[in-house]
Every structure is written in C-alpha cells, then in structure tokens.
C-alpha cells in the first residue's frame, strides 16, 4: 500500500482515530489523532502525514487499538 509521501507499507493497522503502517524494512509510521501519544513520536501533536515512530526500533509487526499502538520489534544481529 502506497500513501502520501511515497512510503510503501506492507501492513496497515487502525485505532479509533489513528493509523500506523509498517514498511517492508521494518520502519513504523503513524498519523492521525495523537491525544494519548498513540503515534509513538514522543508528542501529543496531531499528524496529518505519516510520521516515523521514535526510538530507532525495527519492527516485525504492529497492532493498533482504540487509543494505543503496540509493536513487536525484530531481534538485531550483532
């Protein structure tokens, strides 16, 4: 799935008023309401375009709920 900004997502997941996408490379981006910090960017600012989730993690899966999003990180090889 391709969205505004040219990002391609292998998975999209939606909560009540936000959406998160997982890229094939394992990067997570979220957009929408952020009143509970559910976008994972360390703010409570509403985002109209996909915004990278903070922390520098590589994800293998994302699941959104009402006002939250959970991510399963990939194991990093040393």
Secondary structure, 3 states (H helix, E strand, C coil): CECCCCCECCEEEECCCEEEEECCCCCEEEEECCCCCCCCCCCCCCEEEEEECCCCCCEEEEEECCCCEEEEECCCCC
